Amino acid sequence: MSRWADPRLRRAERLLTRGLGALGRLWGRPDEPQLNRLTGRDKGGEGSAAPTVYTALAAGRRALADGRLGEALFQFDLATRLDPEEPWAWHGRGDALQLGGGYNDALAAYERALGLNPSLALAHNGRGNALMGLGRRDEAISAWREALRLDPEAPWPKASLAQIGENSR
């Protein structure tokens, strides 16, 4: 018989859990609803009553800027579920995955974004980064050059090409 099969132990565990939760709140540890309000996780971003693709994208970008990759991925995944045809949602998902080292999944996300809008220079840049992370140098160079063709002023593909000793033109 499992030790948790005893109803007295289950009751004691429930009481202990509630007591520790209350004690944590007294010491300032936020509870789950408060964490959701603070992070915007339950709403897809701050200040909206219901999640929209745009609030999720904004929350994802904020999370990326703060280095919170898990939260960023959560928000970009929410954005892709809210509007699977939004290329920026897939681009953001690719960024979060790539920064976490998931180059194969990031590549698939960037390619999905480019399938929806082939003229997104940033998605071509991200695709190049993911390809380089996978060791596919020649394909990465092509992707970065395409990003520059679409946006000649984009600094990221220029920097990537310079870093590996390639001419950006």
C-alpha positions in Angstrom: 0.0 0.0 0.0 1.3 3.4 -1.0 2.0 5.8 1.9 -0.4 8.3 0.2 -3.2 5.8 0.1 -3.8 6.5 3.8 -6.4 9.3 4.0 -4.8 10.9 7.0 -1.5 11.3 5.1 -3.3 12.8 2.1 -5.1 15.3 4.4 -1.9 16.2 6.2 -0.2 16.8 2.8 -3.0 19.0 1.6 -2.9 21.0 4.9 0.9 21.3 4.7 0.7 22.5 1.1 -1.9 25.1 1.9 0.1 26.2 5.0 3.3 26.5 3.0 1.5 28.5 0.3 0.1 30.9 2.8 3.5 31.3 4.5 5.1 32.0 1.1 2.5 34.7 0.4 3.2 36.3 3.8 6.9 36.4 2.9 6.1 38.0 -0.4 6.2 35.0 -2.8 3.5 35.6 -5.4 0.8 33.0 -6.0 -0.1 31.7 -9.5 -2.8 34.3 -10.3 -0.4 37.1 -9.2 2.4 35.7 -11.4 0.0 35.5 -14.3 -1.0 39.2 -13.8 2.7 40.2 -13.5 3.9 38.3 -16.5 0.8 38.7 -18.7 1.0 34.9 -19.3 -2.8 34.3 -18.9 -3.6 37.2 -21.3 -1.0 37.0 -24.0 0.4 40.3 -22.8 -0.2 43.1 -20.5 -3.3 45.3 -20.6 -5.7 43.1 -22.6 -8.8 41.3 -21.5 -8.3 38.4 -23.9 -5.2 37.3 -25.8 -4.7 38.5 -29.3 -2.0 37.6 -31.7 -0.6 41.1 -31.3 -0.5 41.1 -27.5 1.2 37.7 -27.6 3.7 39.0 -30.1 4.5 42.0 -27.9 4.8 39.9 -24.8 7.1 37.5 -26.6 9.3 40.3 -27.8 9.5 41.7 -24.3 10.4 38.3 -22.9 13.1 37.9 -25.6 14.6 41.3 -24.8 14.7 40.3 -21.1 16.3 37.0 -21.8 13.3 34.9 -20.7 13.3 32.4 -23.5 10.7 30.0 -21.9 8.2 32.9 -21.6 9.0 34.1 -25.1 8.4 30.7 -26.6 5.2 30.4 -24.6 4.0 33.7 -26.0 5.0 33.0 -29.6 3.4 29.6 -29.5 0.2 31.3 -28.2 0.5 33.7 -31.2 0.8 30.8 -33.7 -2.3 29.2 -32.2 -4.3 32.4 -32.3 -3.3 33.1 -35.9 -1.4 30.3 -37.7 -1.2 32.6 -40.8 0.7 35.4 -39.0 4.4 35.2 -40.2 5.7 37.3 -37.4 4.4 34.7 -34.9 6.4 32.0 -36.6 9.5 34.3 -36.9 9.3 35.1 -33.1 9.0 31.4 -32.4 12.1 30.8 -34.5 14.0 33.4 -32.6 13.1 31.9 -29.2 14.0 28.4 -30.4 17.2 29.5 -32.0 18.4 31.4 -28.9 17.7 28.3 -26.9 19.9 26.2 -29.3 17.0 24.4 -31.1 18.3 25.1 -34.6 16.2 22.4 -36.4 12.9 23.6 -34.9 13.9 27.3 -35.4 14.7 26.6 -39.1 11.2 25.0 -39.5 9.6 28.1 -37.8 11.5 30.5 -40.1 10.6 28.5 -43.1 6.9 28.6 -42.1 7.2 32.4 -41.7 8.8 32.7 -45.2 6.1 30.4 -46.7 3.6 32.9 -45.4 5.6 36.0 -46.5 8.7 35.4 -48.5 9.8 39.1 -48.3 10.5 39.1 -44.6 14.2 40.0 -44.4 14.4 39.2 -40.7 13.1 35.7 -41.3 15.7 35.2 -43.9 18.3 36.4 -41.4 17.0 34.1 -38.7 17.0 31.2 -41.2 20.6 32.0 -41.9 21.5 31.9 -38.2 19.7 28.6 -37.8 21.4 27.1 -40.8 24.8 28.3 -39.5 24.0 26.7 -36.1 23.4 23.5 -38.0 26.7 23.7 -39.7 25.2 24.5 -43.1 27.5 27.4 -44.0 26.8 27.9 -47.7 23.0 27.8 -47.2 23.4 30.3 -44.3 25.4 32.7 -46.5 22.6 32.5 -49.2 20.0 33.2 -46.6 21.9 36.2 -45.2 22.5 37.5 -48.8 18.7 37.2 -49.5 18.0 39.2 -46.3 20.3 41.9 -47.5 18.8 41.9 -51.0 15.4 42.5 -49.3 16.7 45.1 -46.8 20.1 46.5 -47.8 20.3 48.4 -44.5 19.8 45.4 -42.2 22.7 45.2 -39.8 22.4 41.6 -38.7 23.1 39.8 -41.9 26.0 42.2 -42.7 27.5 41.4 -39.3 27.0 37.7 -39.7 28.7 37.7 -43.1 31.6 39.8 -41.9 32.1 37.5 -38.9 32.7 34.6 -41.2 34.8 36.6 -43.6 32.3 36.8 -46.4 31.6 39.9 -48.5 28.0 41.2 -47.8 27.5 42.1 -51.5 
